[in-house]
Each structure stands twice: as structure tokens, then as C-alpha cells.
Amino acid sequence: MSSDVERRSRRAGGRPISVSFEFFPPKTAEMETTLWNSITRLAPLAPKFVSVTYGAGGSTRERTHATVERIVKETRLAPAAHLTCVSATRAEVDEVVRGYWDAGVRHIVALRGDPPGGVGHTYEPHPEGYRTTAELVAGIRRIANFEVSVSAYPEKHPESPSLDTDLDILAAKVEAGATRAITQCFFDNDLYFAYLDKVRARGIDVPIVPGILPVSNFKQAKNFSEKTGTFMPDWLAARFEGLDNDPETRKLIAAAVAAEQVFDLVDRGVTEFHFYTLNRADLVYAVCHLLGIRPPQEVNGAGDGKGQAAA
């Protein structure tokens, strides 16, 4: 009998499914323990890469760098460090880029970044800094041959006047050297495919990897969607209705909803996924398991009682 991953791969045109995971740098010792427990839990799934975010205005620069360095030294994972051009000169950003290369990092997620005041505040480039993500990408590529991922917005960036403007910006980032785009999370797959059609019609041919956010806390997700202009379907709200004080059931529903979304994307030809983990492994691990993405010993030992996931 074919395995789940083989079955899903055939539906995706015979190509294997790959995943990547996003984490954020911890603020406290307790959060650091949670983060590394999650990394340890997800590492056996052999993600294509794991990314580490960068706070507004570069506020987490040191913690991001420390987390990435630890991933390089203590794991076999390929880290991708987020980098923004907010509140920093070109020289300062270039120094960070060189530091990542020297630390063994070969992949950067280049972002303009949110204003120091957060989403909703006006972005102002540093007078001596990179003004746009495209400029940042070009700067990174001048320094070393990094793989560079950038962001994409199926429902347009909240600050963009139109989706066409967003597509122009994405095209500029790709022309500057970006090799992949990762989307902001979305909850309606039709929006992703409509966006993908527009991207391809614009002549942009890099992978547009869907960003998947398993929703364990619906209120938080709804608040995020309102700030970013992400469409939240009524059916999604209905799934979580009445579960405000029932976190265990919410977790089960969240896994089912995320798996349903991913399965639909696979059935429509998508083979690569980027999961926003929020530093929690449980939901993402469950969805990957349902996709057939398992630790090697679990796949090889299926049916013999030896297939235990690595802790």
C-alpha cells in the first residue's frame, strides 16, 4: 500500500512535498526552552530550512543572531536569518550580513520590516540605509552568494495602494536577486491561486511558497487578520465558536483546519509549505504527519514497532 506522502506527491504531479518552519527569537529563559524543545521536535522532519524572525526596527537583532548561530552549531538544520532595513545604515546592515556568512549561514529572508511603532505606523527609511527590500536584496547579493527569500502578499500589503503595486515591488525584489517568495498567511486558498495567476502573468517565475498559520487561538488570529487585511472566512470562525475556554479542543480543531487547507493546496499542485510555528511544535508536527512527512526511522520502521519519532 502506498504511503500518505507518496499518494499526496502523485496528486502534486509526482514531485515530493517539502516544508520549512519559522521561529522567533526567545525573550526569556522559559521561552528559550520552549523554542528549543520545538526545534528538537521538528528537526527530524528534515525541513528544507528553518527561519528566525527579526523584530520591528531590528529590536531582536542580537537574539536573532544568537539563535541562528546556535542552530548552525548544534543542529543539522539549514537556518535562514530574517533581516530588515529598518532603523539601520547600509554599513550596519552589511555588517550583519557578513556576520551571518562568517557564522555559516547561507540563506537570508530579506524584508523591509515594520516601523518601530509596529503595523499601522508610517514607514520611514533610514537616511543612510536601504530604502526598499529590493535594495536590501541587491546589497545582500553583492556581499555574498546567499539564497534570498522575500515576502509576498496574496491580499496585498496593507500599505500598498493596489495589488498591481505589490506585484511591481515583488518583481523588483526578484530582479534584484531574490530566489523565493514566502506568502503572508492566508485562510482562503482561492485567494492564493488567484494571486499566483497574477504573479505568473507578470512574468515572475520564482517559487511562491504558501505561508501556513495553524490557528490555535482564534481571537489572536482574528486580531492579526484585521491589522494586516487578511480575509478571515465565516466558516473558520464557526469552527472555533464556543471553544474560548476549551484549549484542548481548540488544538484538535486547529490541526484539522490546517490539514484541510494544506491537503487542498497539495491536491491543486502545491508541493512546498512554510509553517509559522509561533515556536510551538505540536500543531505543525501533526499536520506534517498527516501529510506523510515523518522522521526517517518512523517511515523505515513502519509496522515493526520501531518507528518512534525523534524527541
C-alpha positions, 0 to 999 in steps of 0.5 A, spaced: 500 500 500 502 506 498 504 511 503 500 518 505 506 522 502 507 518 496 499 518 494 499 526 496 506 527 491 502 523 485 496 528 486 502 534 486 504 531 479 509 526 482 514 531 485 515 530 493 512 535 498 517 539 502 516 544 508 520 549 512 518 552 519 519 559 522 521 561 529 522 567 533 527 569 537 526 567 545 525 573 550 526 569 556 529 563 559 522 559 559 521 561 552 528 559 550 526 552 552 520 552 549 523 554 542 528 549 543 524 543 545 520 545 538 526 545 534 528 538 537 521 536 535 521 538 528 528 537 526 527 530 524 522 532 519 528 534 515 525 541 513 528 544 507 530 550 512 528 553 518 527 561 519 528 566 525 524 572 525 527 579 526 523 584 530 520 591 528 526 596 527 531 590 528 529 590 536 531 582 536 537 583 532 542 580 537 537 574 539 536 573 532 543 572 531 544 568 537 539 563 535 541 562 528 548 561 530 546 556 535 542 552 530 548 552 525 552 549 531 548 544 534 543 542 529 543 539 522 538 544 520 539 549 514 537 556 518 535 562 514 536 569 518 530 574 517 533 581 516 530 588 515 532 595 513 529 598 518 532 603 523 539 601 520 545 604 515 547 600 509 554 599 513 550 596 519 546 592 515 552 589 511 555 588 517 550 583 519 550 580 513 557 578 513 556 576 520 551 571 518 556 568 512 562 568 517 557 564 522 555 559 516 549 561 514 547 561 507 540 563 506 537 570 508 529 572 508 530 579 506 524 584 508 523 591 509 520 590 516 515 594 520 516 601 523 518 601 530 511 603 532 509 596 529 503 595 523 499 601 522 505 606 523 508 610 517 514 607 514 520 611 514 527 609 511 533 610 514 537 616 511 543 612 510 540 605 509 536 601 504 530 604 502 526 598 499 527 590 500 529 590 493 535 594 495 536 590 501 536 584 496 541 587 491 546 589 497 545 582 500 547 579 493 553 583 492 556 581 499 555 574 498 552 568 494 546 567 499 539 564 497 534 570 498 527 569 500 522 575 500 515 576 502 509 576 498 502 578 499 496 574 496 491 580 499 496 585 498 500 589 503 496 593 507 500 599 505 500 598 498 495 602 494 493 596 489 495 589 488 498 591 481 503 595 486 505 589 490 506 585 484 511 591 481 515 591 488 515 583 488 518 583 481 523 588 483 525 584 489 526 578 484 530 582 479 534 584 484 536 577 486 531 574 490 530 566 489 523 565 493 517 568 495 514 566 502 506 568 502 503 572 508 498 567 511 492 566 508 485 562 510 482 562 503 486 558 498 482 561 492 485 567 494 492 564 493 491 561 486 488 567 484 494 571 486 499 566 483 495 567 476 497 574 477 504 573 479 505 568 473 502 573 468 507 578 470 512 574 468 515 572 475 517 565 475 520 564 482 517 559 487 511 562 491 511 558 497 504 558 501 505 561 508 501 556 513 498 559 520 495 553 524 490 557 528 490 555 535 487 561 538 482 564 534 481 571 537 489 572 536 488 570 529 482 574 528 486 580 531 492 579 526 487 578 520 484 585 521 491 589 522 494 586 516 487 585 511 487 578 511 480 575 509 478 571 515 472 566 512 465 565 516 466 558 516 473 558 520 470 562 525 464 557 526 469 552 527 472 555 533 465 558 536 464 556 543 471 553 544 474 560 548 475 556 554 476 549 551 484 549 549 484 542 548 479 542 543 481 548 540 488 544 538 484 538 535 480 543 531 486 547 529 490 541 526 484 539 522 483 546 519 490 546 517 490 539 514 484 541 510 487 547 507 494 544 506 491 537 503 487 542 498 493 546 496 497 539 495 491 536 491 491 543 486 499 542 485 502 545 491 508 541 493 512 546 498 509 549 505 512 554 510 509 553 517 509 559 522 510 555 528 509 561 533 515 556 536 510 551 538 511 544 535 505 540 536 500 543 531 505 543 525 508 536 527 501 533 526 499 536 520 506 534 517 504 527 519 498 527 516 501 529 510 506 523 510 512 527 512 515 523 518 522 522 521 526 517 517 526 511 522 518 512 523 517 511 515 523 505 515 520 502 521 513 502 519 509 496 522 515 493 526 514 497 532 520 501 531 518 507 528 518 512 534 519 519 532 525 523 534 524 527 541 
